[in-house]
Amino acid sequence: MLNMPSVSSQLPGIAFATLSMTGETVAICRGESCCYHVGSTKTAEELNAMYGVTKAQARAMLAGTLLGWHTPLADPGCYDAQGELLYGEQLPGFARRSATRDG
């Protein structure tokens, strides 16, 4: 299960994704390490819209089930509104390293 309650509360109970290798639409349940085949003619995007799941949440849910729910990528805050991964200073909690060195 999720060990990060603040991230868990930002994730829906279910989200949908399209597996890139097969094109299969799958359902992802929050906290579970597997996904389920969806027998529907609707796309993952259409199903997520029906359930009110944002693109960032769907990407975080896919990362959680594939990489583990402990990974920072299971946080929807790591993605923009289009579900694209944020980098560097865009990431939540990013701390810029000091440019000076102790000599």
C-alpha angles and dihedrals in degrees: 000000000000116000095193109074094187092056092041091057090056093055126082121235090246137017135172132229140177113234108231095214097053107014087234119151111231137183119229120201117206112260096010123118096216137056131221131230112248117216098207138116089221120097124241089253092054092048092048090051090051090052095042094246115154122222090248091053092048092051091048091049091051091049090049095053094042101039103022132272091260093067118104087233088071087071112095087210087075091068135065125233090277092054094253118143115256120225137209116330092012092067118097112255093017111160118196113227117237113258092217125086129213103241 
